[in-house]
Amino acid sequence: MSSRQEEKERRRQEREDRERAAAAKARRSRLIQMIGGVAVACAIVAGVAVAVTSGGGGGDSGPDIDDARLKSTAAASGCVYRAFPSEGRDHVTATRTAADYKTNPPTSGAHNPNPAGDGLYVAGNEPAIENWVHTLEHGRVLFQYRPGTSQPVVTQLEQLFNEDVKGSGGAYHSVLMRNNSKMPFQVAAVAWRHYMACREFTPKSIGALRTFRNDLIDKGPETVP
């Protein structure tokens, strides 16, 4: 009788030990899940913060763009260099004008879903503003000249446009066109959120525009071959 009672007590003890072990395991599992959930939430918040910081388009140009050097180059050439906050990247189908942008020439902002193609555009056949702003988003540099600019100046811009860049053989990721935003400059080089512009063309202008292209080519928010 005593032996049966002892066996019964032993089995009860073993059952309680198993139950306590299972409960402890369940608590550990819940704790691990909670820690994991907190970690995921922190990662999401950090990701959102990075996205907001990256997309906010503040005045800084990024760690690989030397604003001070570009400003100095522009000043030595009688031109100006500017970096601007992003005006957004929305796609719109409505016609846009220079008045829809905060800079002239425009450097960012809402644009047509179809980007203007790379190349040299004959005066009078230049792409619409809403199309060439999209091209800037793809990291292109657009050389522009004011209507009425003399052919010798346009020829020098054509030669610059056709220069070798990054071993391309020439005309790499660039556009040459007559400006259609009524910009207050005779010539300008435009990239996403930046421009180098000269109110009057001089022999030094070409060097400044060349430096701008070398520094800003392929620096848009989208990388497109």
N, C-alpha and C positions, 0 to 999 in steps of 0.2 A: 504493500500500500504506500509506504513511504517512498519507495522507488518510483512508483507511478506519479506521485505528487511532485517529486523532484524533476522528473522528465517533463511534466506539464509546465512547471515553472521555468525550466530551461528553454522550452520552445517559446513561451511567452516573452522571455527576455530577448531571445533571438529576433522575434517578430518586431518588438519595439526598437531594437537596434537597427533593423533594416528600415523601419519607418523613419527613424531619426536621420539615418544616412540619406534616404531619398529626399527628405525635406531639406536637408542641408544642400544637397546637390541642386535642387530646384531653386533655392535662394541664390546660389552662386550663378546659376544660369540666368536668372532675372537680372542680377547685378551686372553681368557681362553684357547683356542686351541693352541695359540702360546706358552703360558706358559707351557702347558702340553707337547708340542713338545720339548721344551728346556729341560724340566725335563727328558723326555725319552732319549733324546740324551746324557744328562749328565750321566744318569744311564748306558747307553751302553758303553760310554767311560770309566767309572769307572770299569765296568765289564771286559772290555778288559784289562785295566791296571792290575786288580787283576789276570786275567788269565795269562798275560805275566809274572807277578812277580812270580806266583806260578809255572809256567811251565819252567821258565828260569833255574832252577836247580843251583842256586848259591851255594857257599861254606857252607852256613848255613844248619843245619840239621833239623831245625824246633824247635818249642818251647818245645816239649815234649821229645826231645833227648838231654841228657846231655853229650855233646862232651868232656867237661873237665874231667868229671868222667870216661868216657870210655878211654880217653887217659891215665889217671893216672892208671887205672886198667891194661891196656895193658903194660905200662912201668914197672909196678911192677912185671909183669909176663914174662918179656923178649920178649914181642910181640909189635906190632904196631897197632894203630887204625887210620883209615883214613876215611874222608868224602869227596865226590867228587861231582862236578857239574853233572847234568844229561846229558847224551849223546843222549837223545831222546828216543822215544818209538815206532818208526815206525815198521810195520810188513813187513817182507821180506821173500821170499821163497828160496833165494840162500843160499848155505852153508856159514857159517861164521867161521872165525878162530880168535885166540887171537889177531892177528895183526889188526883186524878190530875194536878193542876197545882200549881205552886210558889207561885202568888199567888192571893189571893182578894179581889176577883174575878179569874178567870183572864185573862191578857193575851196568851197565845200557847200553842202546843203542838199536839199531835195533835188532829185534829178530823174530824168526819163529812164525806164528800165533798159533801154538800148544805148550802150555807150558808143561814142564816135570812134571810128577806127583810126589806127595809127596812120600817119602819112602826111603828105604835103597837099594842102587844099588850095585850089585855084581861087583867087579873090572873087567873091560873089557866090561861091559854092561852099563856104565854110559851114560846119555843122551848127545846129541850134545850140543855144546855151545849155539847155537842159540835157542835151546829149554829151557835150564835151565836159560838163561838170562830172558826169558819171565816169568819163575816161580818167579824170584826175584820181578818182577813188581807186582805180586799178594801178596806181603808181606811175602813171605817165607824166611827162613834162611837156607842156604846151608852149611853144614859142608863138607870140602874137605880135602883130604890128597894127598900128592905127590906120584907118582908111586915109588915103592920100599920101602915104609913105612912098618915097621915091624908089624906083626900081633898083638903083645901086645898093640901097640899104636892104631891100628885100633879098637881093642876090647874096649879100653877106650872111643874112639869116639862113638862106638855103644852104650855103656852104657849112655853116655851123650845124644845121640840122643833119647834114649828111656825114658829119665827122664820125669816126669810129668811136664807139662807146662799149666798153667791156668786151672787146674783141668781136663785136657784132658785124663789123664791116661798114656800119653806118646806119643812121636813122633809127637807132635802137629805142623802142618804146617812147617815141616822141611824135609830136604833131607840130606842124607849121601852118598857121592860118592867119587870115586877116581878122582882127578883133571885131566882134559884133555886140560888145557890151558898153560901148562909148567910154572906154577907160580913159583916164586923164594922162596916159603915158603914150609915148611914141612906140616903144617896144617893151615887151615884158616876157618873162618866163614864169609859168604858173605850175604849181604842183598842189597836191592836197594839203590845205591849210597854210600854204606859203606862196609868196611871189617875190621875184626880183624884178623891179620895174625902173625904167629910165624915162624921164619926161622928154628928154631930147637924146637922140642917138648920137654917140661919139665913137671914135675908134676903140675906146676902152670898154664900151658896152658889151662887145662880143665876149671879152674875157670874163666879165662878171656873169653873163648868162651861161657861159660854158661851166664855170665853177658851180653855179646853181644846179645845172643839170647833173653834173657829176655827183653832187652831194644828195640830191633829192630824187633821182631816178629810182623807181621801184620802192619808194617809201610810203606808198598809200596803204590804207587799211586792208585792201584786198590784193593778193598776189595773183596776177593773171599773166600767163606766158605771152 
